[in-house]
């Protein structure tokens, strides 16, 4: 029987192959061996045993889980179609899966052209001064397991072309950590193209590889370290190891810890999930009875244990608004000058949008897959916000906008001759 660990090992190999495929597109290099690896991986996973239409995987300690693996399999198939049959065949596949994709993409391109005229140079001659975006659910389709949510090569190609042509600076900001199964590990973009910002922006790696971290007081860090040590003990007992394998798994971020208590497949019983949540809450209450430094956020799938910022009486959670404020100061994103596009998909991204619009009304906000409640929250801080239904629409729209920028640039250069 195949296992979650086998899946993660396969996806690490897929990540390496996809990076080479993306690099080959910009260097005009053949990638037949890497494409063949994707084909073999897709066939291998597709041949794993199933029950009730779902894959059956060994999760360790004699435990089995049933899961769809829809993200891993479908994104492999999309990459194979894209690199084997070409962009037109890829577009047809997406249109078959989502009939509204073409009109939605064109609607997005039209809105982007309104906000950022393709022939207008703002930052370093590009129409956008900055592109700052969340990852999962925004520019990348959701996956039930973060460790196997490897970015597809076609997605990276679209985003890299946009970043290199249309934006002076591009930042991918995630709540995930940077390393150890984090943001950098699941990304396959061209090197030196994006700033990667993890832990809600508390830590970053610039395009040139320079790293930085938001300062954390020693007392707070020592408390989080003690919490992490005790959490490991909980996960090693009472059959709790399963929580390190499903969904977001266990992520030691900078200034925050995330551990799954459930996944999209409801792998764990509600009783066991609730029992684990209660044990984490008791641990926080034991280590920080007044909740001066540690806060718990329960999403129903993940437990977030977050270090506060500020003085005791004014302490609050570090959010993505704090994150881009820090990145703006560290990296010189010049948000106060306008011309930035800020993208997200959940309420946790609203503080990011709020700060950007407060810095300049000329910064644009875009949200993906938002329901009515989230739309209201976003419009309260950015009345002119753009809304698109899915990550596929966003990345295809950015790529089409890039071609518009390219054509305007070529026309202008011809006129200058």
Buried (B, 14 or more C-beta within 10 A) or exposed (E): EBBBBBBBEBBBBBBEBBBBBBBBBEEEEEBEEBBEBBBEBBEEBEEBEBEEEBBBBBBBEEBBBBBBBBBBBBBBBBBBBBBEEEBEEBBEBBEEEBEEBBEBBBBBBEBBBEBBBBEEBBBEEBBBBBBBBBBBBBBBBBBBBBBBBBBBBBBBBBBBBBBBBBBBBBBBBBBBBBBEBBBBBBBBBBEEBBBBBBBBBBBBBBBEEEEBBBEBEEEBBEBBEEBBEBBEEBBEEEEBBBBBBBBBBBBBBBBBBBBBBBBBBEBBEEEBBEBBBEBBBEBBEEBBEEEBBBBBEEBEBBBBBBBBBEEEEEBEBBBBBBBBBBBBEBBEBBBEBBBBBBBBBBEBBBBBBBBBBBBBEBBBBBBBBBEEEBEEBBBEBBEEBBBBBBBBBBBBBBBBBBBBBBEBBEEEEEEEE
